[in-house]
Amino acid sequence: MQTLEKPLDKNLEDSLIIAGRKFRSRLMTGTGKYRNFDEMRQSIDASGCEIVTVAVRRVQTQAPGHEGLAEAIDWNKIWMLPNTAGCQTAEDAIRVARLGREMAKLLGQEDNNFVKLEVIPDAKYLLPDPIGTLEAAEQLVKEGFAVLPYINADPLLAKRLEEVGCATVMPLGSPIGSGQGIRNAANIQIIIENAKVPVVVDAGIGTPSEAAQAMEFGADALLINTAIAQAANPAAMARAMGLAAEAGRLAYQAGRIPVKAYASASSPLTGRIND
């Protein structure tokens, strides 16, 4: 991902900080739905991301398409974000999170306590269970995990998860893999306005313009998988998403002009030929 060699303002230089760990990129990617490992590796590289999420249960069971996945990525360069995908209850998610921490250690990340918490009993729409998510988050925080919970765009739940000690909140833009874009803009903006932890918009983003829009709202980061993995050219889309995240962040920092109900000339009205 391209970066500005000479930022316009030193105050525009910033890093994403999650649980005390610093990252340059504000785009996280996934490992699911790629046609093969080569496309996955090329996409991760092209995106410029530093955090990649891995479904613990699918790696542990060597599910189709996941055989050898953990070994397919250079974990010396990429920070693993184990996730509890496939878990339908809080108890199941807690158990899988523990397995994920051990998996990260076995792959050389001894100090990795990150977990993307997913509790999803709904098989049709894949919407997260707010009660199960909160229950699992409370326990995992007690066990020293840096919990990144995947949630509906619910401002009250986001605040409650922050209060119990989650490292981020991750509201969905729209259902997982749907490509519907940001369907919950108002609630996401409320979450961003009130959060004191990073807000990561996760799920539903289909295009770079939607990625930029989320960052322009003031989101701290994005997690994008399907839109990259299922693109006709995943590596090209990954690069586009990385650039969009960067552009959206820079635009947010720069500060957009106010929206007006009337026109405002960009050229001065004085000094005209007839004056």
N, C-alpha and C positions, 0 to 999 in steps of 0.2 A: 504494500500500500504506500502511495506517495505521501510524503510529509513536507511541510513548509520548512525550507532550510533557514529562512530568516523570517520568523513570525512578525506580523505587523505590530504587535504589542506583546511585551513580555508577559502581560497578564493573561494572554490567550494560550500560553503554554500550560497545560495541565495534564494530569494523569488520572486514570481511573484507579481508585483505591478501594479494595474490598478486603475486609478483615485484616487491615494493616499491610496488605500486599499490593504493590504498585504495578499497573499495566499501562502500556502506551496505547494499545488499541482498545477501542470501545465497541468492537464487534466480537461476539462469541459465535462459534459455529458448532455444528453437530457432526455425527458420524453415521447417521442412519440414512437409508434410502438412496445411497449412491449406487451406481451401476457396477462399480468395481473400486478396489483400493487405490488404483492409480489416479482415478478421477478425484477421489477423496483427498489424497495427498496434494495433488496439484491445486485443488480448491482451497485447502487450508493455507497453503503457501501464498496463493494469489490474493487471498482475503487480507493478509497481514495480521490475522487474529493471533492472540496469545493464549486463549482459553478455548478448549474443545470439550464438549460434554460427551460422555460415554454411558450407555445404558448398562448398568452393572449386571442386571439379571440376564440380559442377552449375551453378554460376554461370558459370564459364569457358566451358562448352559450351552455355550457354543451354538446359539440359535442360527438358523440359516442366514448367510450374509454377514455374520459376525465372527466366523471362525478366524482366529488369528488377528482380530481387529486390534486388540490391546498392543500387540507387537508391531503393528503396521505404522505406528506413529512414533516419531522421535520425541520422547517425553523429556529429554534434556532441553528441548526448545519450547515445548508446549505444556502449559499447565492443565492438568486433567481436572475436569469437573464431573465426577461420578454422579449419575442421576438414578433416581428410584423409579424410572419408567416401568409400567406394568404392575405397580403396586396399587391395590384397591383399598387397603386399610392402613391406618396409622401404624399398627403393629408390624405389618409386612414392610412398610417403608423404613421403619427404624432398623429392622434386621438387615435389609438390603443396604442401607446407608453404612452400617458397620462393615459389611463385606466390601463396599466401595472404598472405604478408608484403607482396608488391608490391601486391596488391589493396587491402590496408588502407592503404598509403601513397597510392595513387591516390585513395582516398576520404577523404583528409585526416588519417589517423591515422599521421603520420610516425614516431612512436616506438612503434608497436605491433609487438611481436615475439612476441605470443601465438600459440600454435597448439594446438588440441585434436588430439592424435595418435591416429588410429585406423588399425590394421592388421588387416583382417578378411578372411581368405580363405574363411571358412565362410559359404556362401550361405544355408543353411537356418536356423541358429540365431543367426547374426551374432555369434559369440563371437570376441573379439579374440585374435590370435596373440601369446603372451607373448614368444617369441624375437624375432620381427620387431619388436615394439613396443620392446623393450629396445635392439635394434640401431639403430633409427631415432632413439630418444631420445638415445642417446649422441652420434650425429652432430649432431643438431639443437641439443643443448646446446652443443656445440663451436662451432656457428655463431651462437651468441648468442640462440637462441630461448628464450622462456619456455614450456616444454613442459608441457602438461596431458594426461597419457596416460590413455586409456580402457583399463581392464583388468578381467579377472576379479577376484573378491574373493580375491586370493592375497596373504597377508601378506608372504611372502618376496619376491615380485616387487615389491610396493609399496615395501618397504624398499630393494631394489636400485635401483629407479628414483629414489628419493629420493637415494641415495648418488651416482648419476651426475649429479645436479643438476636434476632435474625440479622445476618450480615447485609442482605439486600431484600428487596421485594421484587417479584417478577410478574407483573400483570400481563395478561394476554391481550393482544390487539384484536384477535378474533380466533375462532377455534383452530387447533393444531392442524397444520398442513392444508388449511382451507384456501389460503391465498386471498382472503377477503380484505386484507389490509387492516387499517385502524378503524374498528367499528365502535370502540369505546373511548373516543377521544376526550370527551368531557370528564369522565371518571379518571382516566389516566392523568389528565392535567391536574385534577384535585390531588391525586396521590403524589405527583411530583411536587406540587406546591407545599405539601405538608410533611413530606418524608425528610428524615435526617440521615437516612442510609441511602446508598445508590438505588435507583429505580432502573430496572432492566426490562425493556419491553420484549416480551417473548411470545411467539406464536402468531401466525396469521399474516405476517408481512410477506408480500408477494413480489414487490418491485423495489428498485432503488429509490424511487420517489417516495414510496411509503416509509422506507427506512429513514430517509432524510427528514420526512415529516415528523416522525417520532422523536428524532434528536432535536429538531427545532422546537418541539414542545418543552424541551429541557430534560428529557430522559438522559440518564447517565450512560446507558449502554443498550445494546440490542443482542438478542440471541436469534439467529436465523439458520435453519437447516433445510427444510423442504424446498424453499424457493431457490436455493443454490443447488442442492443435490439433484433435483428433478429438472433443472433447466437444460435446454438443448446443449449448451456449452457451460458446464458447471464452473470451470475455472474463470471464465470471462464474467459470469454472473457474480462469483465470489469477489472478484476485483471491483466490480461495480458496486456491490454492497459495502465493501470496505471504504471506497471513496465516498459513498453516500453518507455513511456514518460520520466520516471525518468532516464532510461539507456541512451536514446538519448541525454538528456540534459547533463548528466555527461560526455558522450563521446564528445560532442561539447566543453564543458569546458576544457576537458583534452587535446584536440588538436590531430587530426589524423596525421599519418605520410604522407609525400608527396607521390603522385602517381608517380611511375617510369616506364620507358619503358623496364627496364632490371632487372635482379635478383640482390639481395643483400644478401649475406650469413649472417645468424644470429649468427653463431659461428665464432670466430676469425680464421684467416688463419695462424697465427703463432702457434708454438708449436705442429705441427703435427708430427706423428711418424717418418716420413721420413726426417724431417728437421734436 
